[in-house]
């Protein structure tokens, strides 16, 4: 008699905005949605997070200072958006000589990233899909993603691509929204995140569906142990995660074996 199948992890294969049927449609919807909100993206990020997003990115960059201060280091920020984490990585690297790259498949976001980074010559941006990166194997010592990995159409393929471009013992850091534990603060945050944030974001950006997508995508994203399990499944070692700001965000880290 066959053994019963192991229970599936509580995780989706990748993002699925409302109405899409497959990975190709999901990627196209995400690209179009973020292209639309690019003009107000930075303003809304800082407004809706009370500027905590700046602190989270700086803290992520500091977490990898031991890599960024090496003169031969190469770091890639995936789904870089308008470049805020890439800039933080570059600031942490200082004058070490480390090279910082930012990649995103939304052209409108990259235009803004490039404009913001003109004074930081060590940061280079390119338009690229995180699932099919135009880099050779073992190209980077560090790969990061802040609030963008959740939007990939296939999470396992995204992790495999990160592993492919990392050098042996290279590290990865994925910063994402998470769900605070059930508490008074958690209850208040859930009301804000699911009811107030979508209304304000939709009104200011003119794109209600984009800011309705945010809480729905977080609710379906593999959080904590689930994402850590996916990272182990594709071969990462030393997988760990830590939550910040009362559980609002989680930083997942790992090393290429």
Beta strands, then each sheet from edge to edge (+ up, - down):
strand 1: 74-78
strand 2: 99-104
strand 3: 123-127
strand 4: 140-146
strand 5: 166-177
strand 6: 236-244
strand 7: 249-256
sheet 1: 3+ 2+ 1+ 4+ 5+ 7- 6+
end
